[in-house]
């Protein structure tokens, strides 16, 4: 920064023709400006200014150096403006990897509004259950369920999964009554085929793995929803995937008195990104946007 200050002081002295005028402009002592100009000439090994008691003029080397100095300072000002504009109007490509279920149910319906707010951000969206490497694949945000063990990453909480046992009213009306978890053995149970969501647990003090017969598996949360809508059986669904359907009565929660989970811990969905001191504007505005929408 001292090198840039020297250029700024030098340019101002040339343009005002006076060290005292330059000192007033920068609100520093004239001696400070004189020291910086002397240091600049010593660094370059050439005299830049001809100073008399009445005025200051440029040497031949000074004129040439002033031409370059003006360009450097102008470029620096343009760089500052460009960065400030980026903060105000985030731009660039934002690459997001998300689980299929959460992406289809929660994120995709929000994308049109986000693009209206931030038209200069180009989105690359990936729906996948595979483990991704944010660094190797140049991914800005990964949306995943579970907790993040890697301390080089930051996990921002988006939503609790809150798994609920659901069925259609028609299925429940035409099949044996379900009063306790053991009754599930007599029903078609639609499982999510993702490896960590295949089993069903009753979340008591001592977690109990439920015995499920006549099961159907499908590799999509929306696939599960279609099956239960069409009276195929019961499914263990995260609340964020079925809240609307529970509210309008097209699906019904079964055994509300119990807490269920597809694995031996309660879980949440997180937005994961690299731990950096300065988060990029495009990443920040997307995280702020989806967090506000999901929490509202």
Secondary structure, DSSP 8 states (H G I E B T S, - for coil): -HHHHHHHHHHHHHHHS-HHHHHHHHTS-HHHHHHHHHHHHHHHTS--EEE-SS-EEE-HHHHHHHHHHHHHHHHHHHHHHHHHHHHHS--EEEEEEE-HHHIIIIIHHHHHHHHHH-TTEEEEEEE--S---TTTTT-SEEEEES----TTEEEEEEEE--EEEEE-HHHHHHS----SGGGGGGS-EEEE-SGGGSS-EE-SSS-EE----S-EEES-HHHHHHHHHTT--EEEEEHHHHHHHHHHTSSEES-TTS-EESSSS--EEEEEEE--SS--HHHHHHHHHHHHHHH-
